[in-house]
Amino acid sequence: MAEGASTVEMARTKMSAVVADMWARSTTQERRSLWRRLQAWTTERGLGMNADSACLFVAATGVRPQGQLAYTKALSASFGAMGFENHPLRVLAKALRGGGAAIPENQATPIERRKLVSWARQQQASVRLAVLVAWKTASRWAEAASLSSVQFLLVTQREVVVDWFQTPKGRTQDPFKASRFAVIQGPLTAEIAVL
């Protein structure tokens, strides 16, 4: 039991170091969450932290084959990045793909700028502002929709700065935002400046 616990601790330490440098923050969070779930599952059952146990964990999740494939690929990448054996996970991923599981590759077709602008101009000012800011900064809708006037700094009619961390009282800032400021320039900036 003590040997299994030390293996788990070694894997946890190695996992933290590897993923911190390897993936985007959201991917890191997702993989750490999956890793913690795997760790709890194996500990609860007295299994070792290895690729075989990870395959059993994936099968026991009860999610659809597409979800199992996503879990398998994420765990395989994590095990491989840490230098641990991941062959059973690669075999499981191949079997899931052979059974028809696939991670969707096609996303929704992006809206064209002229259609977006046409639609936005028909909306009330707050919606129009949120749409244009989300478009220009590639932000999530909820982030853009929750902006207030104190978060905008008008530099020129062709340049606006958004301060994501300047939040009104009672609202919390997103600690995972990559950058505090976003500079909006170019087409549509004049419309944002007016709003």
Buried (B, 14 or more C-beta within 10 A) or exposed (E): EEEBEEBBEEBBEBBEEBBEEEBEEEEBEBBBEBBEEBBEBBEEEEBEBBBBBBBBBBEEBEEEBBBBBBBBBBBBBBBBBBEBEBEBBBBBBEBBBEEEBEEEEEEEEEEEEEEBBEEBEEEEEEEBBBBBBBBBBEBEEEBBBBBEEEBBEEEEEEBBBBBBEBBEEEEEEEEEBEEEEBBBEEEBBEBBBEB
